[in-house]
């Protein structure tokens, strides 16, 4: 594992994979719902 992080290389690699597999494509006629998580807890819960 590399000691440094090279974001451009990683992003280019995965953008190519997603494009080849049509991962980011969607059908405009297909409906969907996106669940948004609750806000982060910044204090104690109890």
Secondary structure, 3 states (H helix, E strand, C coil): CCCCCCHHHHHHHHHHHHHHCCCCCCCCCCCCCCCCCCCCCCCCCC
